[in-house]
């Protein structure tokens, strides 16, 4: 089963979000200029619900 991570990162980059640093384990810390909040992105997102939750933290509408 293919994950949602690559698609999610593409959506985040298009919206102006940026990678800030590596987090703990296999997580990355991203920053959203929309919400001005840092949020974690897992490297192996397999659930559309998790992908949509990340988009919500970034201030973006559901896309998956």
PDBQT receptor file of N, H, CA, C and O in Angstrom, charges set to zero:
ATOM      1  N   UNK A   1       0.832  -1.180   0.000  1.00  0.00    +0.000 N 
ATOM      2  CA  UNK A   1       0.000   0.000   0.000  1.00  0.00    +0.000 C 
ATOM      3  C   UNK A   1       0.878   1.246   0.000  1.00  0.00    +0.000 C 
ATOM      4  O   UNK A   1       1.799   1.368   0.807  1.00  0.00    +0.000 OA
ATOM      5  N   UNK A   2       0.592   2.143  -0.889  1.00  0.00    +0.000 N 
ATOM      6  H   UNK A   2      -0.157   2.044  -1.545  1.00  0.00    +0.000 HD
ATOM      7  CA  UNK A   2       1.364   3.378  -1.001  1.00  0.00    +0.000 C 
ATOM      8  C   UNK A   2       0.884   4.376   0.042  1.00  0.00    +0.000 C 
ATOM      9  O   UNK A   2      -0.313   4.477   0.310  1.00  0.00    +0.000 OA
ATOM     10  N   UNK A   3       1.813   5.105   0.622  1.00  0.00    +0.000 N 
ATOM     11  H   UNK A   3       2.786   5.024   0.404  1.00  0.00    +0.000 HD
ATOM     12  CA  UNK A   3       1.465   6.088   1.643  1.00  0.00    +0.000 C 
ATOM     13  C   UNK A   3       1.101   7.434   1.041  1.00  0.00    +0.000 C 
ATOM     14  O   UNK A   3       1.152   7.632  -0.173  1.00  0.00    +0.000 OA
ATOM     15  N   UNK A   4       0.735   8.345   1.914  1.00  0.00    +0.000 N 
ATOM     16  H   UNK A   4       0.693   8.185   2.901  1.00  0.00    +0.000 HD
ATOM     17  CA  UNK A   4       0.308   9.682   1.506  1.00  0.00    +0.000 C 
ATOM     18  C   UNK A   4       1.389  10.737   1.705  1.00  0.00    +0.000 C 
ATOM     19  O   UNK A   4       1.160  11.907   1.398  1.00  0.00    +0.000 OA
ATOM     20  N   UNK A   5       2.549  10.360   2.204  1.00  0.00    +0.000 N 
ATOM     21  H   UNK A   5       2.735   9.409   2.454  1.00  0.00    +0.000 HD
ATOM     22  CA  UNK A   5       3.567  11.325   2.583  1.00  0.00    +0.000 C 
ATOM     23  C   UNK A   5       4.043  12.190   1.419  1.00  0.00    +0.000 C 
ATOM     24  O   UNK A   5       4.113  13.411   1.561  1.00  0.00    +0.000 OA
ATOM     25  N   UNK A   6       4.367  11.601   0.290  1.00  0.00    +0.000 N 
ATOM     26  H   UNK A   6       4.311  10.609   0.175  1.00  0.00    +0.000 HD
ATOM     27  CA  UNK A   6       4.877  12.371  -0.845  1.00  0.00    +0.000 C 
ATOM     28  C   UNK A   6       3.830  13.366  -1.354  1.00  0.00    +0.000 C 
ATOM     29  O   UNK A   6       4.150  14.522  -1.627  1.00  0.00    +0.000 OA
ATOM     30  N   UNK A   7       2.585  12.914  -1.479  1.00  0.00    +0.000 N 
ATOM     31  H   UNK A   7       2.325  11.974  -1.257  1.00  0.00    +0.000 HD
ATOM     32  CA  UNK A   7       1.515  13.800  -1.931  1.00  0.00    +0.000 C 
ATOM     33  C   UNK A   7       1.285  14.925  -0.928  1.00  0.00    +0.000 C 
ATOM     34  O   UNK A   7       1.084  16.077  -1.314  1.00  0.00    +0.000 OA
ATOM     35  N   UNK A   8       1.316  14.589   0.354  1.00  0.00    +0.000 N 
ATOM     36  H   UNK A   8       1.479  13.654   0.667  1.00  0.00    +0.000 HD
ATOM     37  CA  UNK A   8       1.094  15.571   1.407  1.00  0.00    +0.000 C 
ATOM     38  C   UNK A   8       2.178  16.640   1.377  1.00  0.00    +0.000 C 
ATOM     39  O   UNK A   8       1.875  17.830   1.465  1.00  0.00    +0.000 OA
ATOM     40  N   UNK A   9       3.423  16.235   1.257  1.00  0.00    +0.000 N 
ATOM     41  H   UNK A   9       3.669  15.268   1.185  1.00  0.00    +0.000 HD
ATOM     42  CA  UNK A   9       4.523  17.200   1.224  1.00  0.00    +0.000 C 
ATOM     43  C   UNK A   9       4.414  18.119   0.008  1.00  0.00    +0.000 C 
ATOM     44  O   UNK A   9       4.727  19.306   0.103  1.00  0.00    +0.000 OA
ATOM     45  N   UNK A  10       3.975  17.585  -1.128  1.00  0.00    +0.000 N 
ATOM     46  H   UNK A  10       3.721  16.621  -1.205  1.00  0.00    +0.000 HD
ATOM     47  CA  UNK A  10       3.787  18.410  -2.318  1.00  0.00    +0.000 C 
ATOM     48  C   UNK A  10       2.707  19.474  -2.086  1.00  0.00    +0.000 C 
ATOM     49  O   UNK A  10       2.868  20.627  -2.487  1.00  0.00    +0.000 OA
ATOM     50  N   UNK A  11       1.619  19.080  -1.443  1.00  0.00    +0.000 N 
ATOM     51  H   UNK A  11       1.489  18.144  -1.117  1.00  0.00    +0.000 HD
ATOM     52  CA  UNK A  11       0.538  20.029  -1.135  1.00  0.00    +0.000 C 
ATOM     53  C   UNK A  11       1.043  21.099  -0.164  1.00  0.00    +0.000 C 
ATOM     54  O   UNK A  11       0.750  22.282  -0.335  1.00  0.00    +0.000 OA
ATOM     55  N   UNK A  12       1.794  20.688   0.840  1.00  0.00    +0.000 N 
ATOM     56  H   UNK A  12       2.032  19.726   0.979  1.00  0.00    +0.000 HD
ATOM     57  CA  UNK A  12       2.319  21.637   1.820  1.00  0.00    +0.000 C 
ATOM     58  C   UNK A  12       3.264  22.646   1.168  1.00  0.00    +0.000 C 
ATOM     59  O   UNK A  12       3.179  23.844   1.437  1.00  0.00    +0.000 OA
ATOM     60  N   UNK A  13       4.157  22.164   0.318  1.00  0.00    +0.000 N 
ATOM     61  H   UNK A  13       4.226  21.191   0.100  1.00  0.00    +0.000 HD
ATOM     62  CA  UNK A  13       5.091  23.060  -0.357  1.00  0.00    +0.000 C 
ATOM     63  C   UNK A  13       4.367  24.050  -1.272  1.00  0.00    +0.000 C 
ATOM     64  O   UNK A  13       4.723  25.227  -1.325  1.00  0.00    +0.000 OA
ATOM     65  N   UNK A  14       3.364  23.576  -1.982  1.00  0.00    +0.000 N 
ATOM     66  H   UNK A  14       3.075  22.619  -1.939  1.00  0.00    +0.000 HD
ATOM     67  CA  UNK A  14       2.595  24.439  -2.880  1.00  0.00    +0.000 C 
ATOM     68  C   UNK A  14       1.874  25.545  -2.106  1.00  0.00    +0.000 C 
ATOM     69  O   UNK A  14       1.685  26.650  -2.616  1.00  0.00    +0.000 OA
ATOM     70  N   UNK A  15       1.471  25.235  -0.862  1.00  0.00    +0.000 N 
ATOM     71  H   UNK A  15       1.624  24.338  -0.447  1.00  0.00    +0.000 HD
ATOM     72  CA  UNK A  15       0.754  26.202  -0.030  1.00  0.00    +0.000 C 
ATOM     73  C   UNK A  15       1.704  27.166   0.688  1.00  0.00    +0.000 C 
ATOM     74  O   UNK A  15       1.253  28.071   1.390  1.00  0.00    +0.000 OA
ATOM     75  N   UNK A  16       3.003  26.976   0.515  1.00  0.00    +0.000 N 
ATOM     76  H   UNK A  16       3.368  26.240  -0.056  1.00  0.00    +0.000 HD
ATOM     77  CA  UNK A  16       3.969  27.880   1.130  1.00  0.00    +0.000 C 
ATOM     78  C   UNK A  16       4.552  27.399   2.443  1.00  0.00    +0.000 C 
ATOM     79  O   UNK A  16       5.348  28.103   3.063  1.00  0.00    +0.000 OA
ATOM     80  N   UNK A  17       4.167  26.213   2.872  1.00  0.00    +0.000 N 
ATOM     81  H   UNK A  17       3.520  25.641   2.368  1.00  0.00    +0.000 HD
ATOM     82  CA  UNK A  17       4.740  25.650   4.098  1.00  0.00    +0.000 C 
ATOM     83  C   UNK A  17       6.175  25.238   3.816  1.00  0.00    +0.000 C 
ATOM     84  O   UNK A  17       6.543  24.967   2.673  1.00  0.00    +0.000 OA
ATOM     85  N   UNK A  18       6.984  25.194   4.874  1.00  0.00    +0.000 N 
ATOM     86  H   UNK A  18       6.685  25.414   5.803  1.00  0.00    +0.000 HD
ATOM     87  CA  UNK A  18       8.388  24.835   4.657  1.00  0.00    +0.000 C 
ATOM     88  C   UNK A  18       8.895  23.867   5.717  1.00  0.00    +0.000 C 
ATOM     89  O   UNK A  18       8.459  23.876   6.869  1.00  0.00    +0.000 OA
ATOM     90  N   UNK A  19       9.825  23.038   5.283  1.00  0.00    +0.000 N 
ATOM     91  H   UNK A  19      10.179  23.031   4.348  1.00  0.00    +0.000 HD
ATOM     92  CA  UNK A  19      10.507  22.111   6.186  1.00  0.00    +0.000 C 
ATOM     93  C   UNK A  19      11.432  22.931   7.069  1.00  0.00    +0.000 C 
ATOM     94  O   UNK A  19      12.172  23.783   6.577  1.00  0.00    +0.000 OA
ATOM     95  N   UNK A  20      11.392  22.675   8.382  1.00  0.00    +0.000 N 
ATOM     96  H   UNK A  20      10.791  21.983   8.781  1.00  0.00    +0.000 HD
ATOM     97  CA  UNK A  20      12.277  23.403   9.293  1.00  0.00    +0.000 C 
ATOM     98  C   UNK A  20      13.439  22.553   9.778  1.00  0.00    +0.000 C 
ATOM     99  O   UNK A  20      14.595  22.972   9.716  1.00  0.00    +0.000 OA
ATOM    100  N   UNK A  21      13.122  21.342  10.265  1.00  0.00    +0.000 N 
ATOM    101  H   UNK A  21      12.183  21.001  10.315  1.00  0.00    +0.000 HD
ATOM    102  CA  UNK A  21      14.190  20.499  10.814  1.00  0.00    +0.000 C 
ATOM    103  C   UNK A  21      13.696  19.076  10.991  1.00  0.00    +0.000 C 
ATOM    104  O   UNK A  21      12.502  18.797  10.885  1.00  0.00    +0.000 OA
ATOM    105  N   UNK A  22      14.637  18.181  11.263  1.00  0.00    +0.000 N 
ATOM    106  H   UNK A  22      15.607  18.408  11.349  1.00  0.00    +0.000 HD
ATOM    107  CA  UNK A  22      14.298  16.804  11.611  1.00  0.00    +0.000 C 
ATOM    108  C   UNK A  22      13.786  16.798  13.035  1.00  0.00    +0.000 C 
ATOM    109  O   UNK A  22      14.316  17.498  13.897  1.00  0.00    +0.000 OA
ATOM    110  N   UNK A  23      12.770  16.017  13.276  1.00  0.00    +0.000 N 
ATOM    111  H   UNK A  23      12.339  15.448  12.576  1.00  0.00    +0.000 HD
ATOM    112  CA  UNK A  23      12.258  15.858  14.635  1.00  0.00    +0.000 C 
ATOM    113  C   UNK A  23      12.756  14.555  15.223  1.00  0.00    +0.000 C 
ATOM    114  O   UNK A  23      13.738  13.983  14.751  1.00  0.00    +0.000 OA
ATOM    115  N   UNK A  24      12.072  14.087  16.258  1.00  0.00    +0.000 N 
ATOM    116  H   UNK A  24      11.274  14.551  16.641  1.00  0.00    +0.000 HD
ATOM    117  CA  UNK A  24      12.457  12.816  16.863  1.00  0.00    +0.000 C 
ATOM    118  C   UNK A  24      12.019  11.655  15.973  1.00  0.00    +0.000 C 
ATOM    119  O   UNK A  24      10.961  11.708  15.345  1.00  0.00    +0.000 OA
ATOM    120  N   UNK A  25      12.828  10.626  15.927  1.00  0.00    +0.000 N 
ATOM    121  H   UNK A  25      13.687  10.583  16.437  1.00  0.00    +0.000 HD
ATOM    122  CA  UNK A  25      12.493   9.452  15.127  1.00  0.00    +0.000 C 
ATOM    123  C   UNK A  25      12.446   9.791  13.652  1.00  0.00    +0.000 C 
ATOM    124  O   UNK A  25      13.365  10.407  13.111  1.00  0.00    +0.000 OA
ATOM    125  N   UNK A  26      11.349   9.376  12.998  1.00  0.00    +0.000 N 
ATOM    126  H   UNK A  26      10.603   8.876  13.437  1.00  0.00    +0.000 HD
ATOM    127  CA  UNK A  26      11.234   9.617  11.560  1.00  0.00    +0.000 C 
ATOM    128  C   UNK A  26      10.282  10.775  11.255  1.00  0.00    +0.000 C 
ATOM    129  O   UNK A  26       9.687  10.816  10.178  1.00  0.00    +0.000 OA
ATOM    130  N   UNK A  27      10.135  11.702  12.180  1.00  0.00    +0.000 N 
ATOM    131  H   UNK A  27      10.618  11.669  13.055  1.00  0.00    +0.000 HD
ATOM    132  CA  UNK A  27       9.266  12.855  11.970  1.00  0.00    +0.000 C 
ATOM    133  C   UNK A  27      10.074  14.063  11.500  1.00  0.00    +0.000 C 
ATOM    134  O   UNK A  27      11.259  14.197  11.805  1.00  0.00    +0.000 OA
ATOM    135  N   UNK A  28       9.412  14.926  10.762  1.00  0.00    +0.000 N 
ATOM    136  H   UNK A  28       8.449  14.817  10.515  1.00  0.00    +0.000 HD
ATOM    137  CA  UNK A  28       9.993  16.197  10.346  1.00  0.00    +0.000 C 
ATOM    138  C   UNK A  28       9.137  17.304  10.943  1.00  0.00    +0.000 C 
ATOM    139  O   UNK A  28       7.934  17.131  11.136  1.00  0.00    +0.000 OA
ATOM    140  N   UNK A  29       9.755  18.436  11.233  1.00  0.00    +0.000 N 
ATOM    141  H   UNK A  29      10.732  18.577  11.075  1.00  0.00    +0.000 HD
ATOM    142  CA  UNK A  29       9.024  19.592  11.737  1.00  0.00    +0.000 C 
ATOM    143  C   UNK A  29       8.883  20.586  10.590  1.00  0.00    +0.000 C 
ATOM    144  O   UNK A  29       9.869  21.005   9.984  1.00  0.00    +0.000 OA
ATOM    145  N   UNK A  30       7.632  20.954  10.306  1.00  0.00    +0.000 N 
ATOM    146  H   UNK A  30       6.831  20.613  10.799  1.00  0.00    +0.000 HD
ATOM    147  CA  UNK A  30       7.316  21.902   9.238  1.00  0.00    +0.000 C 
ATOM    148  C   UNK A  30       6.699  23.146   9.844  1.00  0.00    +0.000 C 
ATOM    149  O   UNK A  30       6.188  23.112  10.963  1.00  0.00    +0.000 OA
ATOM    150  N   UNK A  31       6.747  24.259   9.097  1.00  0.00    +0.000 N 
ATOM    151  H   UNK A  31       7.162  24.288   8.188  1.00  0.00    +0.000 HD
ATOM    152  CA  UNK A  31       6.164  25.523   9.532  1.00  0.00    +0.000 C 
ATOM    153  C   UNK A  31       5.136  25.985   8.511  1.00  0.00    +0.000 C 
ATOM    154  O   UNK A  31       5.375  25.929   7.305  1.00  0.00    +0.000 OA
ATOM    155  N   UNK A  32       3.988  26.443   9.006  1.00  0.00    +0.000 N 
ATOM    156  H   UNK A  32       3.794  26.489   9.986  1.00  0.00    +0.000 HD
ATOM    157  CA  UNK A  32       2.930  26.953   8.136  1.00  0.00    +0.000 C 
ATOM    158  C   UNK A  32       2.835  28.465   8.271  1.00  0.00    +0.000 C 
ATOM    159  O   UNK A  32       2.610  28.965   9.373  1.00  0.00    +0.000 OA
ATOM    160  N   UNK A  33       3.000  29.211   7.171  1.00  0.00    +0.000 N 
ATOM    161  H   UNK A  33       3.183  28.805   6.275  1.00  0.00    +0.000 HD
ATOM    162  CA  UNK A  33       2.841  30.667   7.238  1.00  0.00    +0.000 C 
ATOM    163  C   UNK A  33       1.371  31.074   7.397  1.00  0.00    +0.000 C 
ATOM    164  O   UNK A  33       1.080  32.212   7.763  1.00  0.00    +0.000 OA
ATOM    165  N   UNK A  34       0.460  30.161   7.126  1.00  0.00    +0.000 N 
ATOM    166  H   UNK A  34       0.696  29.236   6.828  1.00  0.00    +0.000 HD
ATOM    167  CA  UNK A  34      -0.968  30.448   7.248  1.00  0.00    +0.000 C 
ATOM    168  C   UNK A  34      -1.362  30.530   8.719  1.00  0.00    +0.000 C 
ATOM    169  O   UNK A  34      -2.000  31.495   9.142  1.00  0.00    +0.000 OA
ATOM    170  N   UNK A  35      -0.980  29.516   9.501  1.00  0.00    +0.000 N 
ATOM    171  H   UNK A  35      -0.462  28.732   9.157  1.00  0.00    +0.000 HD
ATOM    172  CA  UNK A  35      -1.335  29.468  10.914  1.00  0.00    +0.000 C 
ATOM    173  C   UNK A  35      -0.190  29.944  11.814  1.00  0.00    +0.000 C 
ATOM    174  O   UNK A  35      -0.384  30.154  13.011  1.00  0.00    +0.000 OA
ATOM    175  N   UNK A  36       0.999  30.113  11.236  1.00  0.00    +0.000 N 
ATOM    176  H   UNK A  36       1.157  29.942  10.263  1.00  0.00    +0.000 HD
ATOM    177  CA  UNK A  36       2.215  30.482  11.970  1.00  0.00    +0.000 C 
ATOM    178  C   UNK A  36       2.501  29.493  13.098  1.00  0.00    +0.000 C 
ATOM    179  O   UNK A  36       2.868  29.876  14.209  1.00  0.00    +0.000 OA
ATOM    180  N   UNK A  37       2.324  28.215  12.784  1.00  0.00    +0.000 N 
ATOM    181  H   UNK A  37       2.026  27.903  11.882  1.00  0.00    +0.000 HD
ATOM    182  CA  UNK A  37       2.511  27.129  13.746  1.00  0.00    +0.000 C 
ATOM    183  C   UNK A  37       3.460  26.090  13.155  1.00  0.00    +0.000 C 
ATOM    184  O   UNK A  37       3.453  25.837  11.950  1.00  0.00    +0.000 OA
ATOM    185  N   UNK A  38       4.269  25.497  14.018  1.00  0.00    +0.000 N 
ATOM    186  H   UNK A  38       4.274  25.703  14.997  1.00  0.00    +0.000 HD
ATOM    187  CA  UNK A  38       5.105  24.363  13.620  1.00  0.00    +0.000 C 
ATOM    188  C   UNK A  38       4.328  23.086  13.903  1.00  0.00    +0.000 C 
ATOM    189  O   UNK A  38       3.618  22.991  14.905  1.00  0.00    +0.000 OA
ATOM    190  N   UNK A  39       4.466  22.104  13.015  1.00  0.00    +0.000 N 
ATOM    191  H   UNK A  39       5.042  22.181  12.202  1.00  0.00    +0.000 HD
ATOM    192  CA  UNK A  39       3.726  20.852  13.173  1.00  0.00    +0.000 C 
ATOM    193  C   UNK A  39       4.564  19.690  12.655  1.00  0.00    +0.000 C 
ATOM    194  O   UNK A  39       5.388  19.869  11.758  1.00  0.00    +0.000 OA
ATOM    195  N   UNK A  40       4.354  18.485  13.221  1.00  0.00    +0.000 N 
ATOM    196  H   UNK A  40       3.685  18.339  13.949  1.00  0.00    +0.000 HD
ATOM    197  CA  UNK A  40       5.130  17.320  12.791  1.00  0.00    +0.000 C 
ATOM    198  C   UNK A  40       4.507  16.629  11.579  1.00  0.00    +0.000 C 
ATOM    199  O   UNK A  40       3.286  16.590  11.422  1.00  0.00    +0.000 OA
ATOM    200  N   UNK A  41       5.369  16.091  10.737  1.00  0.00    +0.000 N 
ATOM    201  H   UNK A  41       6.360  16.123  10.864  1.00  0.00    +0.000 HD
ATOM    202  CA  UNK A  41       4.940  15.289   9.588  1.00  0.00    +0.000 C 
ATOM    203  C   UNK A  41       5.702  13.972   9.658  1.00  0.00    +0.000 C 
ATOM    204  O   UNK A  41       6.933  13.957   9.614  1.00  0.00    +0.000 OA
ATOM    205  N   UNK A  42       4.976  12.877   9.766  1.00  0.00    +0.000 N 
ATOM    206  H   UNK A  42       3.977  12.889   9.801  1.00  0.00    +0.000 HD
ATOM    207  CA  UNK A  42       5.585  11.547   9.821  1.00  0.00    +0.000 C 
ATOM    208  C   UNK A  42       6.092  11.170   8.432  1.00  0.00    +0.000 C 
ATOM    209  O   UNK A  42       5.542  11.623   7.428  1.00  0.00    +0.000 OA
ATOM    210  N   UNK A  43       7.124  10.354   8.370  1.00  0.00    +0.000 N 
ATOM    211  H   UNK A  43       7.571   9.987   9.185  1.00  0.00    +0.000 HD
ATOM    212  CA  UNK A  43       7.666   9.964   7.064  1.00  0.00    +0.000 C 
ATOM    213  C   UNK A  43       6.915   8.802   6.431  1.00  0.00    +0.000 C 
ATOM    214  O   UNK A  43       7.154   8.473   5.269  1.00  0.00    +0.000 OA
ATOM    215  N   UNK A  44       6.008   8.174   7.179  1.00  0.00    +0.000 N 
ATOM    216  H   UNK A  44       5.814   8.441   8.123  1.00  0.00    +0.000 HD
ATOM    217  CA  UNK A  44       5.260   7.035   6.640  1.00  0.00    +0.000 C 
ATOM    218  C   UNK A  44       3.773   7.174   6.966  1.00  0.00    +0.000 C 
ATOM    219  O   UNK A  44       3.242   6.413   7.775  1.00  0.00    +0.000 OA
ATOM    220  N   UNK A  45       3.111   8.129   6.350  1.00  0.00    +0.000 N 
ATOM    221  H   UNK A  45       3.542   8.747   5.693  1.00  0.00    +0.000 HD
ATOM    222  CA  UNK A  45       1.682   8.337   6.588  1.00  0.00    +0.000 C 
ATOM    223  C   UNK A  45       0.906   7.401   5.679  1.00  0.00    +0.000 C 
ATOM    224  O   UNK A  45       0.963   7.529   4.456  1.00  0.00    +0.000 OA
ATOM    225  N   UNK A  46       0.180   6.459   6.271  1.00  0.00    +0.000 N 
ATOM    226  H   UNK A  46       0.134   6.355   7.265  1.00  0.00    +0.000 HD
ATOM    227  CA  UNK A  46      -0.565   5.472   5.494  1.00  0.00    +0.000 C 
ATOM    228  C   UNK A  46      -2.070   5.694   5.552  1.00  0.00    +0.000 C 
ATOM    229  O   UNK A  46      -2.822   5.040   4.829  1.00  0.00    +0.000 OA
ATOM    230  N   UNK A  47      -2.514   6.605   6.402  1.00  0.00    +0.000 N 
ATOM    231  H   UNK A  47      -1.904   7.136   6.990  1.00  0.00    +0.000 HD
ATOM    232  CA  UNK A  47      -3.945   6.856   6.579  1.00  0.00    +0.000 C 
ATOM    233  C   UNK A  47      -4.321   8.224   6.011  1.00  0.00    +0.000 C 
ATOM    234  O   UNK A  47      -3.631   9.214   6.256  1.00  0.00    +0.000 OA
ATOM    235  N   UNK A  48      -5.407   8.275   5.260  1.00  0.00    +0.000 N 
ATOM    236  H   UNK A  48      -5.968   7.472   5.061  1.00  0.00    +0.000 HD
ATOM    237  CA  UNK A  48      -5.860   9.561   4.725  1.00  0.00    +0.000 C 
ATOM    238  C   UNK A  48      -6.325  10.477   5.848  1.00  0.00    +0.000 C 
ATOM    239  O   UNK A  48      -6.269  11.701   5.727  1.00  0.00    +0.000 OA
ATOM    240  N   UNK A  49      -6.788   9.871   6.948  1.00  0.00    +0.000 N 
ATOM    241  H   UNK A  49      -6.834   8.877   7.046  1.00  0.00    +0.000 HD
ATOM    242  CA  UNK A  49      -7.230  10.661   8.092  1.00  0.00    +0.000 C 
ATOM    243  C   UNK A  49      -6.045  11.401   8.723  1.00  0.00    +0.000 C 
ATOM    244  O   UNK A  49      -6.166  12.565   9.105  1.00  0.00    +0.000 OA
ATOM    245  N   UNK A  50      -4.922  10.728   8.827  1.00  0.00    +0.000 N 
ATOM    246  H   UNK A  50      -4.824   9.783   8.517  1.00  0.00    +0.000 HD
ATOM    247  CA  UNK A  50      -3.719  11.353   9.369  1.00  0.00    +0.000 C 
ATOM    248  C   UNK A  50      -3.232  12.458   8.440  1.00  0.00    +0.000 C 
ATOM    249  O   UNK A  50      -2.841  13.532   8.899  1.00  0.00    +0.000 OA
ATOM    250  N   UNK A  51      -3.254  12.199   7.137  1.00  0.00    +0.000 N 
ATOM    251  H   UNK A  51      -3.571  11.327   6.764  1.00  0.00    +0.000 HD
ATOM    252  CA  UNK A  51      -2.826  13.211   6.165  1.00  0.00    +0.000 C 
ATOM    253  C   UNK A  51      -3.717  14.455   6.258  1.00  0.00    +0.000 C 
ATOM    254  O   UNK A  51      -3.219  15.580   6.220  1.00  0.00    +0.000 OA
ATOM    255  N   UNK A  52      -5.020  14.253   6.379  1.00  0.00    +0.000 N 
ATOM    256  H   UNK A  52      -5.424  13.339   6.410  1.00  0.00    +0.000 HD
ATOM    257  CA  UNK A  52      -5.935  15.384   6.500  1.00  0.00    +0.000 C 
ATOM    258  C   UNK A  52      -5.745  16.128   7.818  1.00  0.00    +0.000 C 
ATOM    259  O   UNK A  52      -5.929  17.344   7.869  1.00  0.00    +0.000 OA
ATOM    260  N   UNK A  53      -5.379  15.418   8.884  1.00  0.00    +0.000 N 
ATOM    261  H   UNK A  53      -5.229  14.430   8.843  1.00  0.00    +0.000 HD
ATOM    262  CA  UNK A  53      -5.119  16.054  10.175  1.00  0.00    +0.000 C 
ATOM    263  C   UNK A  53      -3.895  16.973  10.086  1.00  0.00    +0.000 C 
ATOM    264  O   UNK A  53      -3.873  18.046  10.688  1.00  0.00    +0.000 OA
ATOM    265  N   UNK A  54      -2.889  16.547   9.338  1.00  0.00    +0.000 N 
ATOM    266  H   UNK A  54      -2.906  15.676   8.849  1.00  0.00    +0.000 HD
ATOM    267  CA  UNK A  54      -1.706  17.384   9.138  1.00  0.00    +0.000 C 
ATOM    268  C   UNK A  54      -2.100  18.642   8.350  1.00  0.00    +0.000 C 
ATOM    269  O   UNK A  54      -1.662  19.745   8.678  1.00  0.00    +0.000 OA
ATOM    270  N   UNK A  55      -2.917  18.471   7.324  1.00  0.00    +0.000 N 
ATOM    271  H   UNK A  55      -3.272  17.575   7.058  1.00  0.00    +0.000 HD
ATOM    272  CA  UNK A  55      -3.377  19.626   6.549  1.00  0.00    +0.000 C 
ATOM    273  C   UNK A  55      -4.147  20.600   7.431  1.00  0.00    +0.000 C 
ATOM    274  O   UNK A  55      -4.014  21.815   7.281  1.00  0.00    +0.000 OA
ATOM    275  N   UNK A  56      -4.941  20.079   8.341  1.00  0.00    +0.000 N 
ATOM    276  H   UNK A  56      -5.049  19.093   8.464  1.00  0.00    +0.000 HD
ATOM    277  CA  UNK A  56      -5.717  20.927   9.255  1.00  0.00    +0.000 C 
ATOM    278  C   UNK A  56      -4.783  21.740  10.144  1.00  0.00    +0.000 C 
ATOM    279  O   UNK A  56      -5.024  22.923  10.384  1.00  0.00    +0.000 OA
ATOM    280  N   UNK A  57      -3.712  21.105  10.634  1.00  0.00    +0.000 N 
ATOM    281  H   UNK A  57      -3.516  20.144  10.439  1.00  0.00    +0.000 HD
ATOM    282  CA  UNK A  57      -2.740  21.823  11.461  1.00  0.00    +0.000 C 
ATOM    283  C   UNK A  57      -2.059  22.937  10.673  1.00  0.00    +0.000 C 
ATOM    284  O   UNK A  57      -1.680  23.968  11.229  1.00  0.00    +0.000 OA
ATOM    285  N   UNK A  58      -1.910  22.711   9.364  1.00  0.00    +0.000 N 
ATOM    286  H   UNK A  58      -2.217  21.873   8.912  1.00  0.00    +0.000 HD
ATOM    287  CA  UNK A  58      -1.272  23.701   8.505  1.00  0.00    +0.000 C 
ATOM    288  C   UNK A  58      -2.243  24.794   8.057  1.00  0.00    +0.000 C 
ATOM    289  O   UNK A  58      -1.835  25.768   7.425  1.00  0.00    +0.000 OA
ATOM    290  N   UNK A  59      -3.534  24.632   8.386  1.00  0.00    +0.000 N 
ATOM    291  H   UNK A  59      -3.866  23.841   8.900  1.00  0.00    +0.000 HD
ATOM    292  CA  UNK A  59      -4.519  25.631   7.997  1.00  0.00    +0.000 C 
ATOM    293  C   UNK A  59      -5.068  25.429   6.594  1.00  0.00    +0.000 C 
ATOM    294  O   UNK A  59      -5.583  26.364   5.980  1.00  0.00    +0.000 OA
ATOM    295  N   UNK A  60      -4.957  24.217   6.093  1.00  0.00    +0.000 N 
ATOM    296  H   UNK A  60      -4.539  23.458   6.591  1.00  0.00    +0.000 HD
ATOM    297  CA  UNK A  60      -5.406  23.903   4.739  1.00  0.00    +0.000 C 
ATOM    298  C   UNK A  60      -6.638  22.996   4.772  1.00  0.00    +0.000 C 
ATOM    299  O   UNK A  60      -6.841  22.274   5.748  1.00  0.00    +0.000 OA
ATOM    300  N   UNK A  61      -7.462  23.023   3.720  1.00  0.00    +0.000 N 
ATOM    301  H   UNK A  61      -7.297  23.610   2.927  1.00  0.00    +0.000 HD
ATOM    302  CA  UNK A  61      -8.644  22.146   3.689  1.00  0.00    +0.000 C 
ATOM    303  C   UNK A  61      -8.252  20.691   3.399  1.00  0.00    +0.000 C 
ATOM    304  O   UNK A  61      -7.166  20.409   2.894  1.00  0.00    +0.000 OA
ATOM    305  N   UNK A  62      -9.175  19.776   3.735  1.00  0.00    +0.000 N 
ATOM    306  H   UNK A  62     -10.058  20.006   4.145  1.00  0.00    +0.000 HD
ATOM    307  CA  UNK A  62      -8.966  18.349   3.451  1.00  0.00    +0.000 C 
ATOM    308  C   UNK A  62      -8.775  18.139   1.967  1.00  0.00    +0.000 C 
ATOM    309  O   UNK A  62      -9.428  18.791   1.153  1.00  0.00    +0.000 OA
ATOM    310  N   UNK A  63      -7.874  17.223   1.609  1.00  0.00    +0.000 N 
ATOM    311  H   UNK A  63      -7.344  16.694   2.271  1.00  0.00    +0.000 HD
ATOM    312  CA  UNK A  63      -7.659  16.900   0.201  1.00  0.00    +0.000 C 
ATOM    313  C   UNK A  63      -7.560  15.409  -0.045  1.00  0.00    +0.000 C 
ATOM    314  O   UNK A  63      -7.457  14.984  -1.196  1.00  0.00    +0.000 OA
ATOM    315  N   UNK A  64      -7.587  14.606   1.002  1.00  0.00    +0.000 N 
ATOM    316  H   UNK A  64      -7.670  14.951   1.937  1.00  0.00    +0.000 HD
ATOM    317  CA  UNK A  64      -7.435  13.153   0.830  1.00  0.00    +0.000 C 
ATOM    318  C   UNK A  64      -8.650  12.414   1.315  1.00  0.00    +0.000 C 
ATOM    319  O   UNK A  64      -8.694  11.185   1.245  1.00  0.00    +0.000 OA
TER     320      UNK A  64
